[in-house]
């Protein structure tokens, strides 16, 4: 017995073998370009956000390390020897001295430590990209009501040092900055 196939018109066979039409190709290209453009925009914004978070984390970590060093040094010293809004120097009874200095031109904050036991001076960069730094000195520690007393008239009578700074860096050269703001009140514990 001979098998017979249903008859298919020639036109249907020819159309199923034909390629895409120009209109179908243009629609597919447009849809592909929209998808690629969307992925590119998402990637750029995600990259910027990741860089901003990494930048902020670095600034915050550097600020915390600088604050730890400053707190340790200031608490171990006995007296403030000189004070300016952007610099402060302290000395101890053993002859050791420490000085903190902010340079607004280079936006750097440095620590200079002198040790009389081995007669050496060490200068360390605590912060870079430090756009603002201010010291304030007080002759009394705040009371339980947390009211600040007047600033110290005699720098040698300083018992509390208030320091505030802001570090900022731009992200990919854009105007948007990532900032880290720190404020601390440090009490001199070895005050004579």
JOBEL-V725709 format. One record per pair of residues at least 4 apart in sequence whose C-alpha atoms are under 6 Angstrom apart, sorted by the first residue. I is the first residue (numbers start at 1). J is the second residue. Records with the same first field share a line. If there is no record, write none. Layout:
# JOBEL-V725709
I: J ; J
This chain:
# JOBEL-V725709
33: 37
43: 47
51: 55
56: 60 ; 178
59: 180
60: 180
66: 126
67: 71
70: 74
71: 75
74: 188
75: 188 ; 189
77: 91 ; 92 ; 190
78: 92 ; 190 ; 191
79: 90 ; 91 ; 156 ; 191
80: 89 ; 90 ; 156
81: 89 ; 90
82: 88 ; 89
83: 88
85: 134 ; 135
86: 102 ; 134
87: 100 ; 101
88: 99 ; 100
89: 98 ; 99
90: 97 ; 98
91: 96 ; 97
92: 96
95: 116
96: 114 ; 115 ; 116
97: 113 ; 114
98: 112 ; 113
99: 111 ; 112
100: 110 ; 111
101: 109 ; 110
102: 108 ; 109
103: 107 ; 108
107: 128 ; 129 ; 130 ; 131
108: 127 ; 128 ; 130
109: 126 ; 127
110: 124 ; 125 ; 126
111: 123 ; 124
112: 122 ; 123
113: 121 ; 122
114: 120 ; 121
115: 119 ; 120
129: 167 ; 168
130: 166 ; 167
131: 166 ; 167
132: 165 ; 166
133: 164 ; 165
134: 163 ; 164
135: 162 ; 163
136: 161 ; 162
137: 151 ; 152 ; 160 ; 161
138: 151 ; 152 ; 158 ; 160
139: 152 ; 157 ; 158 ; 159
140: 159
141: 160
142: 146 ; 147 ; 148
159: 187 ; 188
160: 186 ; 187
161: 185 ; 186
162: 184 ; 185
163: 183 ; 184
164: 182 ; 183
165: 181 ; 182
166: 180 ; 181
167: 179 ; 180
168: 177 ; 178 ; 179
169: 177 ; 178
170: 174 ; 176 ; 177
